[in-house]
Amino acid sequence: MGEVAKLFYQGHASVRITTVEGKTIYVDPFAGAGYDVPGRIILRPGEELKIEK
């Protein structure tokens, strides 16, 4: 089996996904610790999609 993305529980409903290519995606980020890795894509319910270049 090849490499797979990694899923990290951030707390509350928030998760961080790190892709095989090293890109970071935050889903429903919450204030607190554990957000030290810059996110390329940040998904928040009820808001527009934010993609960092």
C-alpha positions as CSV (number, residue, x, y, z in Angstrom):
1,M,0.0,0.0,0.0
2,G,1.3,3.5,-0.9
3,E,1.4,6.6,1.3
4,V,-1.9,8.0,2.6
5,A,-3.0,11.4,4.0
6,K,-2.8,11.8,7.8
7,L,-5.8,13.0,9.8
8,F,-5.3,14.8,13.1
9,Y,-8.1,15.6,15.6
10,Q,-7.7,19.2,16.6
11,G,-10.6,19.4,19.1
12,H,-14.3,20.1,19.0
13,A,-15.3,19.5,15.4
14,S,-11.9,20.5,14.0
15,V,-9.5,18.3,12.1
16,R,-6.3,18.8,10.2
17,I,-5.5,16.8,7.1
18,T,-1.9,16.5,5.8
19,T,-1.7,15.2,2.3
20,V,1.0,13.0,0.9
21,E,2.3,16.0,-0.9
22,G,2.7,17.9,2.4
23,K,-0.3,20.2,2.0
24,T,-2.3,21.1,5.1
25,I,-6.1,21.4,5.2
26,Y,-8.0,22.6,8.2
27,V,-11.7,21.7,8.6
28,D,-13.7,23.9,11.0
29,P,-10.7,25.4,12.8
30,F,-11.3,26.4,16.5
31,A,-9.2,28.8,18.6
32,G,-6.6,27.1,20.6
33,A,-3.3,25.1,20.4
34,G,-2.3,22.9,17.5
35,Y,-2.6,25.3,14.6
36,D,1.1,26.0,14.3
37,V,1.2,24.4,10.8
38,P,0.2,26.8,8.1
39,G,-2.9,25.6,6.2
40,R,-3.2,25.8,2.4
41,I,-7.0,25.2,2.5
42,I,-9.2,26.3,5.4
43,L,-12.8,25.1,5.4
44,R,-15.3,26.8,7.7
45,P,-19.0,26.1,7.8
46,G,-21.0,29.0,6.4
47,E,-17.9,30.8,4.9
48,E,-16.3,31.0,1.5
49,L,-13.5,28.6,0.7
50,K,-10.0,30.1,1.6
51,I,-7.0,28.8,-0.3
52,E,-3.5,30.1,0.5
53,K,-1.1,30.2,-2.4
